[in-house]
Amino acid sequence: MTTSADLKTNLTFDDQVIKKIAGITANQVDGIVSLDGNVFSELTDRITDGTDPTKGIQTDVGEHQVSIKMDATIAYGKDTRKIFNEVVAKVQTALREMTGLSLVEFELHINDIKTADELKDDKTKS
């Protein structure tokens, strides 16, 4: 007979799960145009529909903690610090609520900025 004191349990998450939570959450923040990967993922987007929410995200997932690095394009004229603070807060909350993991390190690298005209052109090309 096994008692609850004898029961050993372990809940783990694949990196892709954490990347997906972070990507979907970050994309909901006003001012984030897209999360961007490397040249290979940009080429992949041209072949596929380009809806991979894990693109441009690297994670290091531990048993209780996670660190995240993201590359993003933002909208011209938006307050970058406000975008950053909102992404951190929302990703931290989403991870805690969905997985129980603590976000211990977060890095957001802005690799491009797009004007309203550029965004319109991008939508027209799609």
N, C-alpha and C positions, 0 to 999 in steps of 0.2 A: 504494500500500500504506500503510495506516494503522498506526502503532505506538501502543502504549499511552500514550506521552508526548504524542502528538498528539490523543488522545481527550479530548474535553471532556464531562463528565457533570454532571448537576444533579438532585438529589432534592428535591422540595418537597412540602409537605403543605397541604391545604385547611384553613382554620380549623375547619370542621366535624369533621374527623378529630381534631384536637387537643382540641376541646371534648368529643368523644365519649370519648376515652381518659380525660380528666380527670374527666368525669361518672361514667362506669362505675366508675372507681377510687375516687372520693370516696364514692360510694354504698355501697361495701363497708366503709367505716369505721363501727365501732360508735358510735352516738350521732348520726350523720347521719340525720335522718328523711327529708328531701327537699332537693333543690336547687330553688330557687324563682326564677321569673322575674318579669316585670312583670305588670300587670293583664291585658294582652292574652294572655300565655301561660297565665295562670290560666283565662281564658275558653276558650282553646283546649283545655285539659285537660278541661273539662266536656263538650266536644264529642267529643274523641278519647279514647283509653284512658289518656292521661296518662303514657306511658312514655318520653317524650323525654329521653334522658340528657344532652342538651346544654342543657336549660332552666336558666336562671339562671347561665350561664357566658359570660364575655366573654374573648376571647383576642387577643393581638397576636403573630403568628407571624413571625419573621424567618428568615433563612437558616440560622442555627445556634442561635438562642435563642427562647424563648417567655416571655410574661408572661400570667398568668391572674388573673381576678377572678371570684369565685363568691359567690352569695347562697344561704344555706342555713337550714333549720329544723333545730333539734337537739332531742334528748330532754331533758326536765326532769331535773335531778339529775346529769347527766353533767358531767365536768370539761371545760370549753370549751377550755382550753389544751391538754389532752391530745388532744382531737379535732383541733384545729388542727394540732398538731405531726405527728400521724399522717397527716392528709390531705396536708400538704406533703410529707412523706417518701415516701408511697406514690405520689403524683402525679409527683413528681420522678423516682422510680425507673422508673415505668411509661413516662414520656416518654423517658427516656434509653434504656431497653431496647428500646422499640418504634420510636423515630424517630431516636435519636441527638441529639435537641435538648436543650439545657440550659435548665432552668427558672431564670430570672434574677429574676423578681418574682412573688409570689403574695399575693393578698389574699382573705381569707374574711370576708364580712359576714354576721353572724348576724341575720336579720330576724324570726325567731320562735322560740319554744320551746314544746314541747308536752308535756303530762303524759301518763301512761299512759292515763288515762280519755279524754283528747282523741284519742289515737291509736286507741283502741278504737272511739270514736264515728266517727272518719274511716273506719275499715275497715268498720263497719256500714253507713255511707252509700254506700260503693262498691259 
